[in-house]
Amino acid sequence: MNVEEKIKKMIDDFDGNVSLYVKDEKDNVIKFNENDIVETASCIKLFILIEYYNQILNNKISREDKIKYSSKEDCVMNGSGLIKYLDDFELSSKNIATLMIIVSDNVATNKMIEYLGFNYVMKLLVYFHIKELML
C-alpha cells in the first residue's frame, strides 16, 4: 500500500470531513476533497510563527521583547490554552510564541498578532497566495 492509499484509508476510517492537499519538494501531490472549504482551526498559527521569525531575521523585533498579559483586557474564555487561567504577567515574545504553538493557546495567538501587527500577518498570507484563510 503506497502513501496515498494509506492516507485514503485513514480518511475513509475517520468519522468526519477531511480536506487535504499536500505537495512535496518534488511536486508530488496528494489530494482529497481539496476544494472543500473547512474550518482551519489553528493553521493560522503557523503563519504567525513564520512572520515572527521573519521580523526577527529582519531585526524588527527580538525574541527577548516583553509582552504583557492583562487578565481583564486580554482574556478570551473560548478556545484552547492555559493563559486565560493565569493572573497578569509579562513574558518574552519567545515564550508567548512557544505557548501559541505547543499548547495552541488562543490568548497567546492574539497577543502575537497584536505584537507583530495584524497587517503584517495578512501580508504574509497574501505572499503565500492564501486567499481563503481569515483571522
C-alpha positions in Angstrom: 0.0 0.0 0.0 1.5 3.3 -1.0 1.4 6.6 1.0 -1.7 7.9 -0.9 -3.6 4.7 -0.3 -2.7 4.7 3.4 -3.9 8.3 3.7 -7.1 7.4 1.8 -7.8 4.5 4.1 -7.3 6.8 7.2 -9.7 9.3 5.7 -12.2 6.7 4.9 -12.0 5.3 8.5 -12.3 8.8 10.0 -15.7 9.9 11.3 -15.7 13.4 9.9 -14.9 15.6 7.0 -11.4 15.8 5.7 -9.9 18.1 3.1 -6.3 17.6 2.2 -3.8 19.0 -0.3 -0.1 18.1 0.1 2.7 18.9 -2.4 6.3 17.9 -1.7 9.6 19.4 -3.0 9.5 17.1 -6.0 6.0 18.4 -6.9 4.3 15.1 -5.9 0.7 15.8 -4.9 -1.8 14.0 -2.7 -5.2 15.5 -2.5 -8.7 14.6 -1.2 -11.6 16.9 -1.3 -9.0 19.7 -1.7 -11.6 22.3 -2.8 -13.9 21.8 0.1 -13.9 24.8 2.5 -13.4 23.7 6.1 -12.5 25.4 9.4 -8.8 25.6 9.6 -8.7 25.8 13.4 -5.1 26.6 14.4 -3.5 26.6 11.0 -3.1 30.4 11.1 -0.6 29.9 14.0 2.0 28.5 11.6 1.8 31.7 9.5 2.0 33.8 12.6 5.2 31.9 13.6 6.7 32.4 10.2 6.0 36.2 10.4 7.5 36.2 13.9 10.8 34.7 12.7 10.7 36.9 9.6 10.6 40.0 11.8 13.4 38.6 14.0 15.6 37.9 11.0 14.9 41.5 9.7 15.9 42.9 13.2 12.4 44.5 13.7 11.8 42.6 16.9 13.7 40.4 19.4 12.9 37.0 21.0 13.5 38.7 24.3 10.9 41.5 23.8 8.5 41.5 26.7 4.7 41.0 26.1 2.3 41.9 28.8 -0.9 40.0 29.6 -3.8 41.5 31.5 -6.4 39.1 32.6 -9.0 41.9 32.4 -8.1 43.2 28.9 -6.7 40.1 27.1 -8.7 37.2 28.4 -10.6 35.1 25.8 -12.5 32.3 27.5 -13.3 30.3 24.4 -10.8 28.2 22.7 -7.7 26.3 23.9 -4.8 27.3 26.1 -3.8 28.0 29.6 -3.0 31.7 29.7 -6.7 32.6 30.2 -6.4 31.0 33.6 -3.4 33.0 34.8 -3.0 36.3 36.6 -1.4 39.3 34.9 2.2 38.6 33.7 4.9 39.6 31.3 6.8 37.0 29.2 9.3 37.1 26.4 7.9 37.0 22.9 9.7 33.7 22.5 7.7 32.2 25.4 4.4 33.6 24.1 5.2 32.1 20.6 6.1 28.8 22.3 2.7 28.7 24.1 0.9 29.6 20.9 2.5 26.5 19.2 2.9 23.9 21.9 -0.4 24.2 23.7 -2.2 26.0 20.9 -3.0 28.9 23.2 -5.6 31.3 21.7 -4.7 34.2 24.0 -1.0 33.8 23.1 -2.1 33.8 19.4 -4.0 37.0 19.9 -1.0 38.6 21.7 1.3 37.6 18.9 -1.0 39.1 16.3 -1.1 42.3 18.3 2.7 42.3 18.8 3.6 41.5 15.2 0.8 43.6 13.6 -2.3 42.3 12.0 -1.4 43.8 8.7 2.0 42.1 8.6 0.4 38.7 9.2 -2.2 39.3 6.5 0.6 40.4 4.0 2.3 37.1 4.7 -0.9 35.2 3.8 -1.1 37.2 0.5 2.6 36.4 -0.2 1.8 32.7 0.1 -1.3 33.1 -2.0 -3.6 32.0 0.9 -6.9 33.5 -0.1 -9.4 31.6 2.0 -7.8 31.8 5.4 -9.1 34.5 7.7 -8.0 35.9 11.0 
